[in-house]
Amino acid sequence: MENLQLAQRIRAFRKLKGFTQQQLAEQTGVSLAVLGAIERGNRRAEDQILTKIVDVLGITMSELKSSK
Protein backbone atom coordinates (compact mmCIF):
# COMPACT_ATOMS: atom_id res chain seq x y z
CA MET A 1 0.00 0.00 0.00
CA GLU A 2 1.26 3.44 -0.88
CA ASN A 3 2.58 5.41 2.09
CA LEU A 4 0.30 8.43 1.53
CA GLN A 5 -2.79 6.26 1.14
CA LEU A 6 -2.01 4.44 4.39
CA ALA A 7 -1.39 7.78 6.10
CA GLN A 8 -4.80 9.04 5.01
CA ARG A 9 -6.49 5.88 6.28
CA ILE A 10 -4.78 6.14 9.67
CA ARG A 11 -6.00 9.73 10.00
CA ALA A 12 -9.53 8.84 8.85
CA PHE A 13 -9.85 5.93 11.30
CA ARG A 14 -8.41 8.04 14.12
CA LYS A 15 -11.01 10.74 13.53
CA LEU A 16 -13.80 8.21 13.04
CA LYS A 17 -12.99 6.66 16.42
CA GLY A 18 -12.90 10.10 18.08
CA PHE A 19 -9.20 10.31 18.91
CA THR A 20 -6.99 13.38 18.68
CA GLN A 21 -3.43 12.87 17.52
CA GLN A 22 -2.29 13.54 21.07
CA GLN A 23 -4.61 10.87 22.52
CA LEU A 24 -3.58 8.26 19.96
CA ALA A 25 0.08 9.08 20.47
CA GLU A 26 -0.24 8.67 24.24
CA GLN A 27 -2.18 5.41 24.04
CA THR A 28 0.18 3.84 21.50
CA GLY A 29 3.38 5.09 23.12
CA VAL A 30 4.40 6.78 19.87
CA SER A 31 5.53 10.39 20.03
CA LEU A 32 3.19 13.05 18.69
CA ALA A 33 5.86 14.13 16.21
CA VAL A 34 6.22 10.60 14.81
CA LEU A 35 2.46 10.07 14.59
CA GLY A 36 2.05 13.42 12.84
CA ALA A 37 4.77 12.56 10.33
CA ILE A 38 3.12 9.20 9.64
CA GLU A 39 -0.29 10.82 9.10
CA ARG A 40 1.23 13.36 6.70
CA GLY A 41 2.92 10.58 4.75
CA ASN A 42 6.37 11.93 5.60
CA ARG A 43 7.37 8.80 7.50
CA ARG A 44 6.71 5.15 6.86
CA ALA A 45 4.96 3.45 9.76
CA GLU A 46 6.85 0.41 10.97
CA ASP A 47 4.80 -2.76 11.50
CA GLN A 48 5.25 -2.47 15.28
CA ILE A 49 3.70 1.02 15.25
CA LEU A 50 0.88 -0.05 12.94
CA THR A 51 0.07 -2.92 15.30
CA LYS A 52 -0.20 -0.50 18.22
CA ILE A 53 -2.39 1.87 16.20
CA VAL A 54 -4.87 -0.79 15.09
CA ASP A 55 -5.05 -2.22 18.62
CA VAL A 56 -5.90 1.16 20.15
CA LEU A 57 -8.37 2.04 17.38
CA GLY A 58 -10.06 -1.34 17.67
CA ILE A 59 -9.67 -2.23 14.00
CA THR A 60 -7.83 -4.96 12.15
CA MET A 61 -4.72 -4.58 10.05
CA SER A 62 -6.82 -5.73 7.08
CA GLU A 63 -9.31 -2.91 7.65
CA LEU A 64 -6.49 -0.38 7.83
CA LYS A 65 -4.76 -1.63 4.70
CA SER A 66 -7.91 -2.27 2.68
CA SER A 67 -8.21 -0.07 -0.40
CA LYS A 68 -12.03 -0.20 -0.34
The first five atom37 places (N, CA, C, CB, O) and aatype in JSON, in Angstrom:
{
  "aatype": [12, 6, 2, 10, 5, 10, 0, 5, 1, 9, 1, 0, 13, 1, 11, 10, 11, 7, 13, 16, 5, 5, 5, 10, 0, 6, 5, 16, 7, 19, 15, 10, 0, 19, 10, 7, 0, 9, 6, 1, 7, 2, 1, 1, 0, 6, 3, 5, 9, 10, 16, 11, 9, 19, 3, 19, 10, 7, 9, 16, 12, 15, 6, 10, 11, 15, 15, 11],
  "atom_mask": [
    [1, 1, 1, 1, 1],
    [1, 1, 1, 1, 1],
    [1, 1, 1, 1, 1],
    [1, 1, 1, 1, 1],
    [1, 1, 1, 1, 1],
    [1, 1, 1, 1, 1],
    [1, 1, 1, 1, 1],
    [1, 1, 1, 1, 1],
    [1, 1, 1, 1, 1],
    [1, 1, 1, 1, 1],
    [1, 1, 1, 1, 1],
    [1, 1, 1, 1, 1],
    [1, 1, 1, 1, 1],
    [1, 1, 1, 1, 1],
    [1, 1, 1, 1, 1],
    [1, 1, 1, 1, 1],
    [1, 1, 1, 1, 1],
    [1, 1, 1, 0, 1],
    [1, 1, 1, 1, 1],
    [1, 1, 1, 1, 1],
    [1, 1, 1, 1, 1],
    [1, 1, 1, 1, 1],
    [1, 1, 1, 1, 1],
    [1, 1, 1, 1, 1],
    [1, 1, 1, 1, 1],
    [1, 1, 1, 1, 1],
    [1, 1, 1, 1, 1],
    [1, 1, 1, 1, 1],
    [1, 1, 1, 0, 1],
    [1, 1, 1, 1, 1],
    [1, 1, 1, 1, 1],
    [1, 1, 1, 1, 1],
    [1, 1, 1, 1, 1],
    [1, 1, 1, 1, 1],
    [1, 1, 1, 1, 1],
    [1, 1, 1, 0, 1],
    [1, 1, 1, 1, 1],
    [1, 1, 1, 1, 1],
    [1, 1, 1, 1, 1],
    [1, 1, 1, 1, 1],
    [1, 1, 1, 0, 1],
    [1, 1, 1, 1, 1],
    [1, 1, 1, 1, 1],
    [1, 1, 1, 1, 1],
    [1, 1, 1, 1, 1],
    [1, 1, 1, 1, 1],
    [1, 1, 1, 1, 1],
    [1, 1, 1, 1, 1],
    [1, 1, 1, 1, 1],
    [1, 1, 1, 1, 1],
    [1, 1, 1, 1, 1],
    [1, 1, 1, 1, 1],
    [1, 1, 1, 1, 1],
    [1, 1, 1, 1, 1],
    [1, 1, 1, 1, 1],
    [1, 1, 1, 1, 1],
    [1, 1, 1, 1, 1],
    [1, 1, 1, 0, 1],
    [1, 1, 1, 1, 1],
    [1, 1, 1, 1, 1],
    [1, 1, 1, 1, 1],
    [1, 1, 1, 1, 1],
    [1, 1, 1, 1, 1],
    [1, 1, 1, 1, 1],
    [1, 1, 1, 1, 1],
    [1, 1, 1, 1, 1],
    [1, 1, 1, 1, 1],
    [1, 1, 1, 1, 1]
  ],
  "atom_positions": [
    [[0.84, -1.18, 0.0], [0.0, 0.0, 0.0], [0.89, 1.24, 0.0], [-0.96, 0.0, 1.22], [1.9, 1.29, 0.7]],
    [[0.51, 2.2, -0.78], [1.26, 3.44, -0.88], [1.26, 4.16, 0.47], [0.67, 4.35, -1.98], [0.26, 4.17, 1.19]],
    [[2.4, 4.76, 0.8], [2.58, 5.41, 2.09], [1.53, 6.5, 2.35], [3.98, 6.02, 2.16], [0.97, 6.57, 3.44]],
    [[1.26, 7.34, 1.35], [0.3, 8.43, 1.53], [-1.11, 7.9, 1.72], [0.34, 9.38, 0.33], [-1.87, 8.43, 2.53]],
    [[-1.46, 6.85, 1.0], [-2.79, 6.26, 1.14], [-2.97, 5.67, 2.55], [-3.01, 5.16, 0.07], [-4.02, 5.85, 3.17]],
    [[-1.96, 4.99, 3.03], [-2.01, 4.44, 4.39], [-2.11, 5.57, 5.41], [-0.77, 3.56, 4.67], [-2.86, 5.47, 6.38]],
    [[-1.36, 6.63, 5.19], [-1.39, 7.78, 6.1], [-2.79, 8.37, 6.17], [-0.39, 8.86, 5.63], [-3.27, 8.71, 7.26]],
    [[-3.45, 8.49, 5.05], [-4.8, 9.04, 5.01], [-5.79, 8.12, 5.73], [-5.25, 9.25, 3.56], [-6.71, 8.6, 6.39]],
    [[-5.59, 6.83, 5.61], [-6.49, 5.88, 6.28], [-6.28, 5.9, 7.79], [-6.25, 4.45, 5.73], [-7.25, 5.79, 8.55]],
    [[-5.05, 6.03, 8.23], [-4.78, 6.14, 9.67], [-5.5, 7.37, 10.22], [-3.25, 6.21, 9.96], [-6.18, 7.29, 11.24]],
    [[-5.35, 8.49, 9.55], [-6.0, 9.73, 10.0], [-7.52, 9.58, 10.01], [-5.59, 10.91, 9.09], [-8.18, 9.98, 10.96]],
    [[-8.07, 9.0, 8.95], [-9.53, 8.84, 8.85], [-10.06, 7.95, 9.97], [-9.91, 8.25, 7.48], [-11.07, 8.29, 10.59]],
    [[-9.4, 6.82, 10.23], [-9.85, 5.93, 11.3], [-9.69, 6.6, 12.66], [-9.08, 4.6, 11.27], [-10.53, 6.43, 13.54]],
    [[-8.62, 7.35, 12.84], [-8.41, 8.04, 14.12], [-9.56, 9.0, 14.38], [-7.05, 8.81, 14.11], [-10.12, 9.03, 15.48]],
    [[-9.91, 9.78, 13.37], [-11.01, 10.74, 13.53], [-12.35, 10.03, 13.71], [-11.07, 11.69, 12.32], [-13.17, 10.44, 14.53]],
    [[-12.57, 8.97, 12.94], [-13.8, 8.21, 13.04], [-14.0, 7.66, 14.46], [-13.8, 7.06, 12.03], [-15.12, 7.63, 14.97]],
    [[-12.92, 7.23, 15.07], [-12.99, 6.66, 16.42], [-12.93, 7.73, 17.52], [-11.85, 5.67, 16.61], [-12.98, 7.4, 18.71]],
    [[-12.82, 9.01, 17.12], [-12.9, 10.1, 18.08], [-11.61, 10.41, 18.83], [0.0, 0.0, 0.0], [-11.66, 10.98, 19.92]],
    [[-10.48, 10.05, 18.27], [-9.2, 10.31, 18.91], [-8.55, 11.56, 18.33], [-8.26, 9.11, 18.75], [-8.64, 11.81, 17.12]],
    [[-7.89, 12.34, 19.17], [-6.99, 13.38, 18.68], [-5.64, 12.71, 18.41], [-6.86, 14.58, 19.72], [-5.4, 11.59, 18.84]],
    [[-4.78, 13.42, 17.72], [-3.43, 12.87, 17.52], [-2.75, 12.67, 18.86], [-2.58, 13.8, 16.62], [-2.07, 11.66, 19.08]],
    [[-2.92, 13.62, 19.75], [-2.29, 13.54, 21.07], [-2.77, 12.29, 21.82], [-2.6, 14.8, 21.89], [-1.95, 11.58, 22.41]],
    [[-4.07, 12.03, 21.82], [-4.61, 10.87, 22.52], [-4.08, 9.57, 21.92], [-6.14, 10.88, 22.47], [-3.69, 8.66, 22.65]],
    [[-4.07, 9.48, 20.6], [-3.58, 8.26, 19.96], [-2.09, 8.08, 20.23], [-3.84, 8.3, 18.44], [-1.64, 6.96, 20.47]],
    [[-1.35, 9.16, 20.18], [0.08, 9.08, 20.47], [0.32, 8.56, 21.89], [0.75, 10.46, 20.3], [1.16, 7.68, 22.1]],
    [[-0.41, 9.1, 22.84], [-0.24, 8.67, 24.24], [-0.61, 7.21, 24.43], [-1.08, 9.54, 25.16], [0.1, 6.47, 25.11]],
    [[-1.71, 6.79, 23.83], [-2.18, 5.41, 24.04], [-1.35, 4.38, 23.29], [-3.62, 5.29, 23.63], [-1.33, 3.21, 23.68]],
    [[-0.66, 4.79, 22.24], [0.18, 3.84, 21.5], [1.63, 3.89, 21.96], [0.11, 4.13, 20.02], [2.42, 3.0, 21.64]],
    [[2.0, 4.94, 22.7], [3.38, 5.09, 23.12], [4.28, 5.62, 22.02], [0.0, 0.0, 0.0], [5.5, 5.51, 22.09]],
    [[3.67, 6.19, 20.99], [4.4, 6.78, 19.87], [4.4, 8.29, 20.09], [3.75, 6.39, 18.48], [3.39, 8.85, 20.52]],
    [[5.5, 8.94, 19.81], [5.53, 10.39, 20.03], [4.57, 11.09, 19.08], [6.96, 10.93, 19.85], [4.28, 10.6, 17.99]],
    [[4.1, 12.25, 19.51], [3.19, 13.05, 18.69], [3.86, 13.44, 17.37], [2.74, 14.31, 19.46], [3.21, 13.45, 16.32]],
    [[5.14, 13.75, 17.42], [5.86, 14.13, 16.21], [5.91, 12.98, 15.21], [7.29, 14.58, 16.56], [5.73, 13.19, 14.01]],
    [[6.16, 11.78, 15.69], [6.22, 10.6, 14.81], [4.84, 10.31, 14.24], [6.75, 9.36, 15.57], [4.71, 10.08, 13.04]],
    [[3.81, 10.33, 15.07], [2.46, 10.07, 14.59], [2.05, 11.11, 13.55], [1.47, 10.07, 15.76], [1.45, 10.77, 12.53]],
    [[2.37, 12.37, 13.79], [2.05, 13.42, 12.84], [2.75, 13.21, 11.51], [0.0, 0.0, 0.0], [2.15, 13.4, 10.45]],
    [[4.01, 12.82, 11.56], [4.77, 12.56, 10.33], [4.18, 11.38, 9.57], [6.25, 12.31, 10.66], [4.14, 11.4, 8.34]],
    [[3.74, 10.36, 10.28], [3.12, 9.2, 9.64], [1.82, 9.62, 8.96], [2.84, 8.07, 10.68], [1.57, 9.25, 7.81]],
    [[1.0, 10.4, 9.66], [-0.29, 10.82, 9.1], [-0.12, 11.77, 7.91], [-1.12, 11.5, 10.18], [-1.01, 11.83, 7.06]],
    [[0.97, 12.49, 7.84], [1.23, 13.36, 6.7], [1.87, 12.61, 5.53], [2.12, 14.52, 7.12], [2.01, 13.15, 4.44]],
    [[2.26, 11.37, 5.79], [2.92, 10.58, 4.75], [4.4, 10.88, 4.63], [0.0, 0.0, 0.0], [5.04, 10.49, 3.65]],
    [[4.95, 11.58, 5.61], [6.37, 11.93, 5.6], [7.25, 10.85, 6.22], [6.59, 13.23, 6.32], [8.48, 10.9, 6.11]],
    [[6.63, 9.89, 6.85], [7.37, 8.8, 7.5], [6.6, 7.51, 7.33], [7.61, 9.11, 9.02], [5.38, 7.47, 7.49]],
    [[7.32, 6.47, 7.0], [6.71, 5.15, 6.86], [6.47, 4.58, 8.25], [7.6, 4.19, 6.01], [7.36, 4.61, 9.1]],
    [[5.28, 4.06, 8.47], [4.96, 3.45, 9.76], [5.51, 2.03, 9.81], [3.43, 3.46, 10.02], [5.19, 1.21, 8.95]],
    [[6.32, 1.75, 10.79], [6.85, 0.41, 10.97], [5.71, -0.51, 11.42], [8.01, 0.41, 12.02], [4.73, -0.06, 12.0]],
    [[5.85, -1.79, 11.15], [4.8, -2.76, 11.5], [4.47, -2.72, 12.99], [5.24, -4.17, 11.11], [3.31, -2.86, 13.37]],
    [[5.47, -2.53, 13.83], [5.25, -2.47, 15.28], [4.33, -1.3, 15.63], [6.6, -2.35, 16.03], [3.45, -1.43, 16.48]],
    [[4.54, -0.15, 15.0], [3.7, 1.02, 15.25], [2.3, 0.79, 14.71], [4.32, 2.28, 14.61], [1.32, 1.12, 15.38]],
    [[2.2, 0.22, 13.51], [0.88, -0.05, 12.94], [0.08, -0.99, 13.83], [1.02, -0.66, 11.54], [-1.12, -0.81, 14.0]],
    [[0.74, -1.98, 14.39], [0.07, -2.92, 15.3], [-0.5, -2.2, 16.51], [1.04, -4.03, 15.75], [-1.62, -2.47, 16.93]],
    [[0.28, -1.27, 17.08], [-0.2, -0.5, 18.22], [-1.39, 0.37, 17.83], [0.92, 0.38, 18.79], [-2.36, 0.48, 18.58]],
    [[-1.31, 0.99, 16.66], [-2.39, 1.87, 16.2], [-3.69, 1.1, 16.02], [-1.99, 2.56, 14.88], [-4.74, 1.53, 16.49]],
    [[-3.63, -0.04, 15.33], [-4.87, -0.79, 15.09], [-5.43, -1.34, 16.4], [-4.63, -1.94, 14.1], [-6.65, -1.4, 16.57]],
    [[-4.58, -1.73, 17.33], [-5.05, -2.22, 18.62], [-5.82, -1.14, 19.37], [-3.87, -2.72, 19.47], [-6.9, -1.39, 19.89]],
    [[-5.26, 0.06, 19.43], [-5.9, 1.16, 20.15], [-7.19, 1.59, 19.45], [-4.95, 2.35, 20.27], [-8.19, 1.88, 20.11]],
    [[-7.18, 1.62, 18.12], [-8.37, 2.04, 17.38], [-9.45, 0.96, 17.31], [-7.98, 2.45, 15.99], [-10.58, 1.23, 16.93]],
    [[-9.09, -0.25, 17.68], [-10.06, -1.34, 17.67], [-10.44, -1.8, 16.27], [0.0, 0.0, 0.0], [-11.58, -2.18, 16.01]],
    [[-9.46, -1.76, 15.37], [-9.67, -2.23, 14.0], [-8.64, -3.3, 13.69], [-9.58, -1.05, 12.98], [-7.7, -3.52, 14.46]],
    [[-8.81, -3.95, 12.55], [-7.83, -4.96, 12.15], [-6.83, -4.35, 11.17], [-8.54, -6.18, 11.51], [-7.08, -3.3, 10.58]],
    [[-5.73, -5.02, 11.02], [-4.72, -4.58, 10.05], [-5.32, -4.62, 8.64], [-3.45, -5.47, 10.13], [-5.02, -3.77, 7.8]],
    [[-6.17, -5.62, 8.39], [-6.82, -5.73, 7.08], [-7.71, -4.53, 6.82], [-7.65, -7.02, 7.0], [-7.72, -3.99, 5.71]],
    [[-8.45, -4.1, 7.82], [-9.31, -2.91, 7.65], [-8.45, -1.68, 7.34], [-10.16, -2.65, 8.93], [-8.8, -0.88, 6.47]],
    [[-7.35, -1.54, 8.05], [-6.49, -0.38, 7.83], [-5.89, -0.39, 6.43], [-5.38, -0.35, 8.87], [-5.82, 0.65, 5.77]],
    [[-5.46, -1.55, 5.98], [-4.76, -1.63, 4.7], [-5.67, -1.86, 3.5], [-3.76, -2.72, 4.76], [-5.21, -1.85, 2.36]],
    [[-6.97, -2.06, 3.76], [-7.91, -2.27, 2.68], [-8.02, -1.03, 1.82], [-9.28, -2.66, 3.24], [-8.04, 0.09, 2.34]],
    [[-8.1, -1.21, 0.51], [-8.21, -0.07, -0.4], [-9.66, 0.24, -0.73], [-7.45, -0.35, -1.69], [-9.93, 1.09, -1.58]],
    [[-10.6, -0.42, -0.07], [-12.03, -0.2, -0.34], [-12.51, 1.07, 0.3], [-12.86, -1.36, 0.15], [-13.69, 1.41, 0.17]]
  ]
}
